[in-house]
Amino acid sequence: MAKCEATGYNYATGKPLGTDRLHIDGEMLCPLQPTKPFKYLGCRTTLTLSWRAENETVLQRTSAE
């Protein structure tokens, strides 16, 4: 499924969780590393709670004006 991504993160161990067992209609979801940013409610963040991608995007857009 090209549009769907799955990610998981164990905050106790600081390690990613496997997503290879997640399927929709028999198709495997695309894995997304917990440190890779994704857009959620209009903001770019990571599952490890890094806002660096959003900060960089905002600074880039505001400095271009």
All heavy atoms as a GROMACS GRO file, in nm:
protein
  507
    1MET      N    1   0.085  -0.118   0.000
    1MET     CA    2   0.000   0.000   0.000
    1MET      C    3   0.089   0.123   0.000
    1MET      O    4   0.153   0.153   0.100
    1MET     CB    5  -0.088   0.003   0.122
    1MET     CG    6  -0.188  -0.105   0.132
    1MET     SD    7  -0.333  -0.039   0.213
    1MET     CE    8  -0.453  -0.107   0.105
    2ALA      N    9   0.092   0.191  -0.107
    2ALA     CA   10   0.182   0.305  -0.121
    2ALA      C   11   0.140   0.424  -0.034
    2ALA      O   12   0.224   0.501   0.010
    2ALA     CB   13   0.190   0.347  -0.266
    3LYS      N   14   0.010   0.439  -0.010
    3LYS     CA   15  -0.037   0.554   0.067
    3LYS      C   16  -0.030   0.534   0.218
    3LYS      O   17  -0.030   0.630   0.293
    3LYS     CB   18  -0.183   0.585   0.031
    3LYS     CG   19  -0.197   0.693  -0.073
    3LYS     CD   20  -0.342   0.714  -0.106
    3LYS     CE   21  -0.404   0.816  -0.016
    3LYS     NZ   22  -0.538   0.854  -0.056
    4CYS      N   23  -0.025   0.411   0.262
    4CYS     CA   24  -0.030   0.382   0.406
    4CYS      C   25   0.108   0.348   0.459
    4CYS      O   26   0.180   0.270   0.399
    4CYS     CB   27  -0.125   0.266   0.432
    4CYS     SG   28  -0.294   0.301   0.386
    5GLU      N   29   0.141   0.406   0.572
    5GLU     CA   30   0.268   0.378   0.638
    5GLU      C   31   0.240   0.335   0.781
    5GLU      O   32   0.142   0.376   0.841
    5GLU     CB   33   0.357   0.501   0.638
    5GLU     CG   34   0.398   0.547   0.500
    5GLU     CD   35   0.476   0.675   0.503
    5GLU    OE1   36   0.438   0.768   0.575
    5GLU    OE2   37   0.577   0.680   0.431
    6ALA      N   38   0.330   0.253   0.832
    6ALA     CA   39   0.316   0.207   0.971
    6ALA      C   40   0.449   0.228   1.042
    6ALA      O   41   0.556   0.208   0.985
    6ALA     CB   42   0.278   0.060   0.974
    7THR      N   43   0.440   0.270   1.167
    7THR     CA   44   0.560   0.289   1.248
    7THR      C   45   0.528   0.252   1.391
    7THR      O   46   0.411   0.249   1.431
    7THR     CB   47   0.610   0.435   1.238
    7THR    OG1   48   0.736   0.446   1.305
    7THR    CG2   49   0.512   0.534   1.296
    8GLY      N   50   0.630   0.222   1.465
    8GLY     CA   51   0.613   0.189   1.607
    8GLY      C   52   0.741   0.218   1.681
    8GLY      O   53   0.850   0.210   1.626
    9TYR      N   54   0.727   0.252   1.809
    9TYR     CA   55   0.843   0.288   1.889
    9TYR      C   56   0.819   0.249   2.033
    9TYR      O   57   0.713   0.280   2.089
    9TYR     CB   58   0.868   0.439   1.878
    9TYR     CG   59   0.994   0.488   1.943
    9TYR    CD1   60   1.118   0.457   1.890
    9TYR    CD2   61   0.989   0.565   2.058
    9TYR    CE1   62   1.234   0.503   1.949
    9TYR    CE2   63   1.105   0.612   2.117
    9TYR     CZ   64   1.228   0.580   2.062
    9TYR     OH   65   1.343   0.625   2.122
   10ASN      N   66   0.914   0.181   2.093
   10ASN     CA   67   0.905   0.143   2.233
   10ASN      C   68   0.980   0.249   2.313
   10ASN      O   69   1.103   0.254   2.311
   10ASN     CB   70   0.966   0.004   2.254
   10ASN     CG   71   0.950  -0.045   2.395
   10ASN    OD1   72   0.947   0.033   2.490
   10ASN    ND2   73   0.941  -0.175   2.410
   11TYR      N   74   0.908   0.333   2.383
   11TYR     CA   75   0.969   0.442   2.458
   11TYR      C   76   1.051   0.391   2.578
   11TYR      O   77   1.144   0.457   2.620
   11TYR     CB   78   0.863   0.542   2.505
   11TYR     CG   79   0.803   0.618   2.390
   11TYR    CD1   80   0.685   0.576   2.331
   11TYR    CD2   81   0.865   0.731   2.340
   11TYR    CE1   82   0.631   0.645   2.224
   11TYR    CE2   83   0.812   0.801   2.233
   11TYR     CZ   84   0.695   0.757   2.176
   11TYR     OH   85   0.641   0.825   2.070
   12ALA      N   86   1.018   0.275   2.630
   12ALA     CA   87   1.092   0.219   2.744
   12ALA      C   88   1.232   0.175   2.703
   12ALA      O   89   1.329   0.196   2.776
   12ALA     CB   90   1.015   0.102   2.805
   13THR      N   91   1.243   0.116   2.584
   13THR     CA   92   1.373   0.066   2.538
   13THR      C   93   1.441   0.162   2.440
   13THR      O   94   1.560   0.149   2.414
   13THR     CB   95   1.358  -0.070   2.469
   13THR    OG1   96   1.278  -0.055   2.352
   13THR    CG2   97   1.299  -0.174   2.563
   14GLY      N   98   1.364   0.253   2.383
   14GLY     CA   99   1.420   0.345   2.284
   14GLY      C  100   1.446   0.280   2.149
   14GLY      O  101   1.527   0.327   2.072
   15LYS      N  102   1.373   0.171   2.122
   15LYS     CA  103   1.394   0.098   1.997
   15LYS      C  104   1.266   0.094   1.914
   15LYS      O  105   1.156   0.094   1.968
   15LYS     CB  106   1.440  -0.044   2.026
   15LYS     CG  107   1.574  -0.046   2.097
   15LYS     CD  108   1.625  -0.185   2.111
   15LYS     CE  109   1.757  -0.175   2.187
   15LYS     NZ  110   1.846  -0.281   2.162
   16PRO      N  111   1.283   0.088   1.780
   16PRO     CA  112   1.164   0.079   1.694
   16PRO      C  113   1.096  -0.057   1.708
   16PRO      O  114   1.160  -0.157   1.742
   16PRO     CB  115   1.220   0.096   1.552
   16PRO     CG  116   1.366   0.079   1.561
   16PRO     CD  117   1.407   0.096   1.704
   17LEU      N  118   0.967  -0.058   1.682
   17LEU     CA  119   0.889  -0.182   1.683
   17LEU      C  120   0.873  -0.230   1.540
   17LEU      O  121   0.862  -0.151   1.447
   17LEU     CB  122   0.751  -0.158   1.744
   17LEU     CG  123   0.747  -0.115   1.890
   17LEU    CD1  124   0.604  -0.083   1.931
   17LEU    CD2  125   0.805  -0.223   1.980
   18GLY      N  126   0.868  -0.360   1.523
   18GLY     CA  127   0.847  -0.418   1.390
   18GLY      C  128   0.705  -0.394   1.341
   18GLY      O  129   0.610  -0.401   1.418
   19THR      N  130   0.694  -0.364   1.215
   19THR     CA  131   0.561  -0.341   1.156
   19THR      C  132   0.535  -0.439   1.043
   19THR      O  133   0.436  -0.426   0.971
   19THR     CB  134   0.550  -0.197   1.103
   19THR    OG1  135   0.652  -0.175   1.005
   19THR    CG2  136   0.563  -0.096   1.213
   20ASP      N  137   0.621  -0.539   1.027
   20ASP     CA  138   0.610  -0.631   0.915
   20ASP      C  139   0.488  -0.723   0.925
   20ASP      O  140   0.448  -0.783   0.826
   20ASP     CB  141   0.737  -0.715   0.902
   20ASP     CG  142   0.775  -0.785   1.030
   20ASP    OD1  143   0.745  -0.733   1.139
   20ASP    OD2  144   0.834  -0.894   1.021
   21ARG      N  145   0.425  -0.730   1.040
   21ARG     CA  146   0.307  -0.816   1.055
   21ARG      C  147   0.176  -0.740   1.032
   21ARG      O  148   0.068  -0.798   1.041
   21ARG     CB  149   0.307  -0.877   1.194
   21ARG     CG  150   0.425  -0.973   1.213
   21ARG     CD  151   0.436  -1.025   1.352
   21ARG     NE  152   0.316  -1.101   1.387
   21ARG     CZ  153   0.290  -1.142   1.509
   21ARG    NH1  154   0.373  -1.113   1.608
   21ARG    NH2  155   0.181  -1.208   1.534
   22LEU      N  156   0.184  -0.611   1.002
   22LEU     CA  157   0.064  -0.531   0.978
   22LEU      C  158   0.028  -0.534   0.830
   22LEU      O  159   0.109  -0.501   0.744
   22LEU     CB  160   0.088  -0.386   1.022
   22LEU     CG  161   0.122  -0.366   1.169
   22LEU    CD1  162   0.156  -0.221   1.196
   22LEU    CD2  163   0.007  -0.411   1.257
   23HIS      N  164  -0.095  -0.575   0.802
   23HIS     CA  165  -0.144  -0.584   0.664
   23HIS      C  166  -0.286  -0.529   0.656
   23HIS      O  167  -0.362  -0.537   0.751
   23HIS     CB  168  -0.146  -0.730   0.617
   23HIS     CG  169  -0.011  -0.792   0.611
   23HIS    ND1  170   0.055  -0.838   0.722
   23HIS    CD2  171   0.070  -0.814   0.506
   23HIS    CE1  172   0.171  -0.889   0.685
   23HIS    NE2  173   0.184  -0.874   0.555
   24ILE      N  174  -0.319  -0.477   0.539
   24ILE     CA  175  -0.456  -0.436   0.508
   24ILE      C  176  -0.493  -0.504   0.378
   24ILE      O  177  -0.424  -0.488   0.276
   24ILE     CB  178  -0.470  -0.282   0.495
   24ILE    CG1  179  -0.442  -0.215   0.629
   24ILE    CG2  180  -0.608  -0.246   0.442
   24ILE    CD1  181  -0.452  -0.063   0.625
   25ASP      N  182  -0.600  -0.580   0.381
   25ASP     CA  183  -0.645  -0.658   0.265
   25ASP      C  184  -0.531  -0.741   0.207
   25ASP      O  185  -0.514  -0.751   0.085
   25ASP     CB  186  -0.704  -0.567   0.157
   25ASP     CG  187  -0.837  -0.507   0.198
   25ASP    OD1  188  -0.907  -0.570   0.280
   25ASP    OD2  189  -0.871  -0.398   0.148
   26GLY      N  190  -0.447  -0.797   0.293
   26GLY     CA  191  -0.339  -0.884   0.250
   26GLY      C  192  -0.214  -0.811   0.204
   26GLY      O  193  -0.114  -0.874   0.172
   27GLU      N  194  -0.218  -0.680   0.198
   27GLU     CA  195  -0.102  -0.602   0.154
   27GLU      C  196  -0.027  -0.546   0.274
   27GLU      O  197  -0.087  -0.493   0.366
   27GLU     CB  198  -0.145  -0.487   0.063
   27GLU     CG  199  -0.196  -0.532  -0.071
   27GLU     CD  200  -0.218  -0.414  -0.164
   27GLU    OE1  201  -0.124  -0.334  -0.181
   27GLU    OE2  202  -0.328  -0.404  -0.220
   28MET      N  203   0.104  -0.556   0.267
   28MET     CA  204   0.188  -0.504   0.375
   28MET      C  205   0.194  -0.352   0.369
   28MET      O  206   0.200  -0.292   0.261
   28MET     CB  207   0.330  -0.561   0.360
   28MET     CG  208   0.417  -0.539   0.478
   28MET     SD  209   0.568  -0.635   0.457
   28MET     CE  210   0.684  -0.513   0.509
   29LEU      N  211   0.191  -0.289   0.485
   29LEU     CA  212   0.203  -0.144   0.492
   29LEU      C  213   0.349  -0.103   0.475
   29LEU      O  214   0.440  -0.176   0.513
   29LEU     CB  215   0.150  -0.092   0.625
   29LEU     CG  216   0.004  -0.123   0.655
   29LEU    CD1  217  -0.030  -0.081   0.797
   29LEU    CD2  218  -0.086  -0.054   0.557
   30CYS      N  219   0.372   0.014   0.417
   30CYS     CA  220   0.509   0.064   0.401
   30CYS      C  221   0.565   0.099   0.539
   30CYS      O  222   0.502   0.171   0.615
   30CYS     CB  223   0.510   0.188   0.313
   30CYS     SG  224   0.457   0.157   0.146
   31PRO      N  225   0.684   0.047   0.571
   31PRO     CA  226   0.743   0.080   0.702
   31PRO      C  227   0.796   0.222   0.705
   31PRO      O  228   0.846   0.274   0.605
   31PRO     CB  229   0.857  -0.021   0.716
   31PRO     CG  230   0.890  -0.062   0.578
   31PRO     CD  231   0.765  -0.048   0.496
   32LEU      N  232   0.780   0.288   0.817
   32LEU     CA  233   0.830   0.423   0.838
   32LEU      C  234   0.914   0.422   0.966
   32LEU      O  235   0.864   0.382   1.071
   32LEU     CB  236   0.714   0.523   0.852
   32LEU     CG  237   0.751   0.668   0.879
   32LEU    CD1  238   0.817   0.729   0.755
   32LEU    CD2  239   0.628   0.747   0.916
   33GLN      N  240   1.039   0.461   0.955
   33GLN     CA  241   1.126   0.464   1.072
   33GLN      C  242   1.074   0.566   1.173
   33GLN      O  243   1.026   0.673   1.133
   33GLN     CB  244   1.269   0.499   1.031
   33GLN     CG  245   1.338   0.390   0.953
   33GLN     CD  246   1.350   0.263   1.035
   33GLN    OE1  247   1.387   0.264   1.152
   33GLN    NE2  248   1.317   0.151   0.973
   34PRO      N  249   1.082   0.537   1.302
   34PRO     CA  250   1.031   0.629   1.404
   34PRO      C  251   1.100   0.766   1.402
   34PRO      O  252   1.044   0.863   1.451
   34PRO     CB  253   1.060   0.558   1.536
   34PRO     CG  254   1.078   0.416   1.501
   34PRO     CD  255   1.130   0.413   1.362
   35THR      N  256   1.218   0.774   1.344
   35THR     CA  257   1.291   0.902   1.339
   35THR      C  258   1.262   0.981   1.212
   35THR      O  259   1.308   1.094   1.199
   35THR     CB  260   1.442   0.877   1.348
   35THR    OG1  261   1.480   0.784   1.245
   35THR    CG2  262   1.480   0.821   1.484
   36LYS      N  263   1.185   0.924   1.119
   36LYS     CA  264   1.151   0.992   0.994
   36LYS      C  265   1.027   1.079   1.016
   36LYS      O  266   0.926   1.032   1.067
   36LYS     CB  267   1.127   0.892   0.883
   36LYS     CG  268   1.102   0.958   0.749
   36LYS     CD  269   1.084   0.857   0.640
   36LYS     CE  270   1.052   0.930   0.512
   36LYS     NZ  271   1.007   0.841   0.407
   37PRO      N  272   1.033   1.207   0.977
   37PRO     CA  273   0.917   1.294   0.999
   37PRO      C  274   0.797   1.257   0.912
   37PRO      O  275   0.812   1.210   0.800
   37PRO     CB  276   0.969   1.434   0.962
   37PRO     CG  277   1.103   1.418   0.907
   37PRO     CD  278   1.145   1.277   0.919
   38PHE      N  279   0.680   1.280   0.967
   38PHE     CA  280   0.553   1.264   0.895
   38PHE      C  281   0.463   1.379   0.935
   38PHE      O  282   0.482   1.441   1.039
   38PHE     CB  283   0.489   1.128   0.924
   38PHE     CG  284   0.456   1.106   1.069
   38PHE    CD1  285   0.332   1.137   1.119
   38PHE    CD2  286   0.551   1.054   1.156
   38PHE    CE1  287   0.301   1.118   1.254
   38PHE    CE2  288   0.522   1.033   1.290
   38PHE     CZ  289   0.398   1.065   1.338
   39LYS      N  290   0.367   1.408   0.850
   39LYS     CA  291   0.276   1.518   0.876
   39LYS      C  292   0.156   1.467   0.956
   39LYS      O  293   0.091   1.371   0.917
   39LYS     CB  294   0.230   1.581   0.746
   39LYS     CG  295   0.192   1.724   0.758
   39LYS     CD  296   0.177   1.786   0.620
   39LYS     CE  297   0.163   1.934   0.631
   39LYS     NZ  298   0.147   1.996   0.501
   40TYR      N  299   0.130   1.530   1.069
   40TYR     CA  300   0.016   1.494   1.155
   40TYR      C  301  -0.054   1.622   1.198
   40TYR      O  302   0.009   1.709   1.259
   40TYR     CB  303   0.065   1.415   1.277
   40TYR     CG  304  -0.046   1.374   1.370
   40TYR    CD1  305  -0.136   1.275   1.333
   40TYR    CD2  306  -0.061   1.433   1.494
   40TYR    CE1  307  -0.239   1.238   1.417
   40TYR    CE2  308  -0.163   1.396   1.579
   40TYR     CZ  309  -0.251   1.298   1.540
   40TYR     OH  310  -0.352   1.261   1.624
   41LEU      N  311  -0.179   1.634   1.162
   41LEU     CA  312  -0.258   1.754   1.192
   41LEU      C  313  -0.187   1.881   1.142
   41LEU      O  314  -0.187   1.985   1.207
   41LEU     CB  315  -0.287   1.764   1.342
   41LEU     CG  316  -0.370   1.650   1.401
   41LEU    CD1  317  -0.384   1.668   1.551
   41LEU    CD2  318  -0.507   1.644   1.335
   42GLY      N  319  -0.122   1.869   1.026
   42GLY     CA  320  -0.058   1.984   0.963
   42GLY      C  321   0.082   2.015   1.010
   42GLY      O  322   0.145   2.107   0.960
   43CYS      N  323   0.135   1.939   1.105
   43CYS     CA  324   0.270   1.964   1.158
   43CYS      C  325   0.358   1.843   1.132
   43CYS      O  326   0.314   1.729   1.145
   43CYS     CB  327   0.266   1.991   1.308
   43CYS     SG  328   0.178   2.139   1.353
   44ARG      N  329   0.483   1.868   1.098
   44ARG     CA  330   0.579   1.759   1.079
   44ARG      C  331   0.643   1.724   1.213
   44ARG      O  332   0.700   1.810   1.278
   44ARG     CB  333   0.686   1.801   0.980
   44ARG     CG  334   0.637   1.804   0.838
   44ARG     CD  335   0.731   1.884   0.750
   44ARG     NE  336   0.670   1.915   0.623
   44ARG     CZ  337   0.580   2.011   0.602
   44ARG    NH1  338   0.542   2.088   0.701
   44ARG    NH2  339   0.528   2.032   0.484
   45THR      N  340   0.633   1.597   1.248
   45THR     CA  341   0.693   1.547   1.372
   45THR      C  342   0.739   1.404   1.349
   45THR      O  343   0.717   1.348   1.242
   45THR     CB  344   0.593   1.555   1.490
   45THR    OG1  345   0.662   1.524   1.610
   45THR    CG2  346   0.475   1.465   1.471
   46THR      N  347   0.804   1.347   1.446
   46THR     CA  348   0.844   1.206   1.439
   46THR      C  349   0.784   1.133   1.558
   46THR      O  350   0.739   1.195   1.655
   46THR     CB  351   0.997   1.190   1.444
   46THR    OG1  352   1.043   1.229   1.573
   46THR    CG2  353   1.066   1.273   1.336
   47LEU      N  354   0.787   1.001   1.551
   47LEU     CA  355   0.734   0.923   1.661
   47LEU      C  356   0.824   0.936   1.784
   47LEU      O  357   0.781   0.912   1.896
   47LEU     CB  358   0.722   0.776   1.619
   47LEU     CG  359   0.621   0.693   1.695
   47LEU    CD1  360   0.482   0.754   1.688
   47LEU    CD2  361   0.617   0.553   1.641
   48THR      N  362   0.949   0.978   1.763
   48THR     CA  363   1.040   1.001   1.875
   48THR      C  364   1.025   1.143   1.929
   48THR      O  365   1.105   1.187   2.011
   48THR     CB  366   1.186   0.976   1.832
   48THR    OG1  367   1.217   1.060   1.721
   48THR    CG2  368   1.208   0.830   1.795
   49LEU      N  369   0.922   1.212   1.882
   49LEU     CA  370   0.883   1.345   1.928
   49LEU      C  371   0.984   1.456   1.893
   49LEU      O  372   1.000   1.552   1.966
   49LEU     CB  373   0.854   1.345   2.078
   49LEU     CG  374   0.750   1.243   2.122
   49LEU    CD1  375   0.734   1.245   2.273
   49LEU    CD2  376   0.618   1.269   2.053
   50SER      N  377   1.047   1.442   1.778
   50SER     CA  378   1.136   1.546   1.729
   50SER      C  379   1.057   1.642   1.641
   50SER      O  380   0.983   1.600   1.553
   50SER     CB  381   1.250   1.485   1.647
   50SER     OG  382   1.323   1.587   1.583
   51TRP      N  383   1.073   1.770   1.666
   51TRP     CA  384   1.005   1.874   1.588
   51TRP      C  385   1.102   1.943   1.491
   51TRP      O  386   1.070   2.045   1.433
   51TRP     CB  387   0.943   1.976   1.682
   51TRP     CG  388   0.828   1.918   1.758
   51TRP    CD1  389   0.833   1.856   1.879
   51TRP    CD2  390   0.692   1.912   1.716
   51TRP    NE1  391   0.709   1.813   1.916
   51TRP    CE2  392   0.619   1.847   1.817
   51TRP    CE3  393   0.624   1.956   1.603
   51TRP    CZ2  394   0.484   1.823   1.808
   51TRP    CZ3  395   0.488   1.934   1.595
   51TRP    CH2  396   0.420   1.867   1.696
   52ARG      N  397   1.222   1.889   1.475
   52ARG     CA  398   1.324   1.951   1.391
   52ARG      C  399   1.274   1.977   1.248
   52ARG      O  400   1.296   2.085   1.194
   52ARG     CB  401   1.450   1.865   1.387
   52ARG     CG  402   1.557   1.924   1.296
   52ARG     CD  403   1.682   1.843   1.302
   52ARG     NE  404   1.745   1.872   1.430
   52ARG     CZ  405   1.851   1.810   1.475
   52ARG    NH1  406   1.905   1.714   1.405
   52ARG    NH2  407   1.903   1.843   1.590
   53ALA      N  408   1.207   1.880   1.187
   53ALA     CA  409   1.158   1.896   1.050
   53ALA      C  410   1.058   2.011   1.039
   53ALA      O  411   1.061   2.088   0.944
   53ALA     CB  412   1.095   1.766   1.000
   54GLU      N  413   0.970   2.023   1.138
   54GLU     CA  414   0.873   2.133   1.136
   54GLU      C  415   0.943   2.266   1.155
   54GLU      O  416   0.913   2.363   1.085
   54GLU     CB  417   0.767   2.113   1.246
   54GLU     CG  418   0.660   2.219   1.247
   54GLU     CD  419   0.572   2.221   1.124
   54GLU    OE1  420   0.567   2.123   1.047
   54GLU    OE2  421   0.506   2.325   1.102
   55ASN      N  422   1.038   2.273   1.247
   55ASN     CA  423   1.113   2.398   1.269
   55ASN      C  424   1.186   2.440   1.142
   55ASN      O  425   1.184   2.557   1.105
   55ASN     CB  426   1.212   2.381   1.383
   55ASN     CG  427   1.144   2.365   1.517
   55ASN    OD1  428   1.028   2.399   1.533
   55ASN    ND2  429   1.216   2.311   1.613
   56GLU      N  430   1.251   2.345   1.075
   56GLU     CA  431   1.324   2.376   0.953
   56GLU      C  432   1.230   2.424   0.843
   56GLU      O  433   1.262   2.518   0.770
   56GLU     CB  434   1.403   2.254   0.906
   56GLU     CG  435   1.520   2.223   0.996
   56GLU     CD  436   1.589   2.092   0.960
   56GLU    OE1  437   1.542   2.021   0.868
   56GLU    OE2  438   1.690   2.061   1.026
   57THR      N  439   1.113   2.362   0.832
   57THR     CA  440   1.016   2.403   0.730
   57THR      C  441   0.966   2.544   0.756
   57THR      O  442   0.958   2.626   0.665
   57THR     CB  443   0.897   2.304   0.728
   57THR    OG1  444   0.947   2.174   0.699
   57THR    CG2  445   0.794   2.344   0.624
   58VAL      N  446   0.934   2.574   0.880
   58VAL     CA  447   0.884   2.708   0.915
   58VAL      C  448   0.993   2.813   0.888
   58VAL      O  449   0.966   2.918   0.829
   58VAL     CB  450   0.837   2.713   1.062
   58VAL    CG1  451   0.812   2.856   1.107
   58VAL    CG2  452   0.713   2.628   1.080
   59LEU      N  453   1.115   2.786   0.930
   59LEU     CA  454   1.224   2.881   0.908
   59LEU      C  455   1.251   2.901   0.758
   59LEU      O  456   1.275   3.013   0.713
   59LEU     CB  457   1.350   2.833   0.977
   59LEU     CG  458   1.349   2.842   1.129
   59LEU    CD1  459   1.474   2.778   1.188
   59LEU    CD2  460   1.336   2.987   1.175
   60GLN      N  461   1.243   2.793   0.682
   60GLN     CA  462   1.266   2.803   0.538
   60GLN      C  463   1.156   2.886   0.471
   60GLN      O  464   1.185   2.970   0.387
   60GLN     CB  465   1.269   2.662   0.476
   60GLN     CG  466   1.297   2.661   0.328
   60GLN     CD  467   1.295   2.519   0.273
   60GLN    OE1  468   1.241   2.427   0.335
   60GLN    NE2  469   1.355   2.500   0.158
   61ARG      N  470   1.032   2.863   0.508
   61ARG     CA  471   0.922   2.938   0.448
   61ARG      C  472   0.922   3.085   0.488
   61ARG      O  473   0.889   3.170   0.407
   61ARG     CB  474   0.788   2.875   0.487
   61ARG     CG  475   0.761   2.745   0.415
   61ARG     CD  476   0.627   2.692   0.451
   61ARG     NE  477   0.603   2.566   0.382
   61ARG     CZ  478   0.498   2.492   0.399
   61ARG    NH1  479   0.403   2.530   0.484
   61ARG    NH2  480   0.483   2.380   0.333
   62THR      N  481   0.957   3.113   0.610
   62THR     CA  482   0.953   3.253   0.655
   62THR      C  483   1.076   3.331   0.608
   62THR      O  484   1.068   3.451   0.588
   62THR     CB  485   0.943   3.262   0.808
   62THR    OG1  486   1.049   3.189   0.867
   62THR    CG2  487   0.810   3.209   0.856
   63SER      N  488   1.189   3.265   0.587
   63SER     CA  489   1.307   3.336   0.540
   63SER      C  490   1.302   3.360   0.390
   63SER      O  491   1.370   3.447   0.339
   63SER     CB  492   1.435   3.260   0.576
   63SER     OG  493   1.438   3.137   0.507
   64ALA      N  494   1.217   3.285   0.318
   64ALA     CA  495   1.204   3.303   0.174
   64ALA      C  496   1.122   3.426   0.139
   64ALA      O  497   1.126   3.475   0.027
   64ALA     CB  498   1.141   3.179   0.112
   65GLU      N  499   1.046   3.476   0.234
   65GLU     CA  500   0.958   3.591   0.206
   65GLU      C  501   1.029   3.721   0.210
   65GLU      O  502   1.121   3.757   0.258
   65GLU     CB  503   0.843   3.592   0.304
   65GLU     CG  504   0.753   3.473   0.286
   65GLU     CD  505   0.642   3.469   0.390
   65GLU    OE1  506   0.632   3.559   0.476
   65GLU    OE2  507   0.566   3.375   0.385
   0.00000   0.00000   0.00000
